[in-house]
Amino acid sequence: MSYAEVTNLSLDPYVGGQRRKADHSAVFPTYDAASGQTLAQVPVADREMVDRAVESARQALDGSWADGL
């Protein structure tokens, strides 16, 4: 995947079935392992975002999604 393709993707955290905007502007770079080229600047999840993601995962685990397994 090229840098141009990655820049068109939404890199906001996906929590609880929807994209969420980070509450701050901190980012970290991700790199193409083969070339070392920077592919994207990815938002850093803060404590609140991680807590929301964990709670969403707990709700999903406790839900009916696995009843038929």
N, C-alpha and C positions, 0 to 999 in steps of 0.2 A: 504494500500500500504506500502510495506516495504522500509527501507532505501536503500537496494540494487536496488529495482525497480526505485526509484526516482533518484538515481545517474546516471542512464542511460538516463534520459530525458534531453533535451536541455532547460535550464532555461533562456536563453537570451531573452530579450524583443522582442515581436512580434509586429512590427509596419509596416503599409503599405503593408501588405501581405507577409512579410518576417522576418526572424530572424535577429536581429541586435546585434552586439557585443557592450557591454558597453564600453565607452571611458575611463574607470577607473576600478580599482579593488575593489571598495567598495561593500560589500555584507551584507546581514542580514540573520539571521537564521529563518527558518520556523520549526514549531514543530508539532509533532503528539499530538493532543489534549488529547487523551486517555492515552498515556504513558509518554508524556513530552519529548520523544526522539527527537533529532534534525533530521529532514528529509533531509534538503538541505540548502545550502547557496545560496541565490537568489541575483542576481546582483541588485544594487540600480540604479534606473533611475535618471540621472542628469537632469538639467533644459533643456538642448538641446534635450535629448531623449523625455522628456515630450512634449516639443514644437513640435517635429516631430510627435508624436502620436496624439496630438490635431489637427494639420494640416491635417494629414491623415484621421482622423475622420470627419473633416469638409468637405473634398473632397468627402468622401464616402456619407455623408449626402446629399450633393448637387448633387450627381450623380444620375444615373437612376435606382439604385437598388430598389427603392420603387415605381416606376411609376405604377406598376401593382397592387398595394395594394388598 
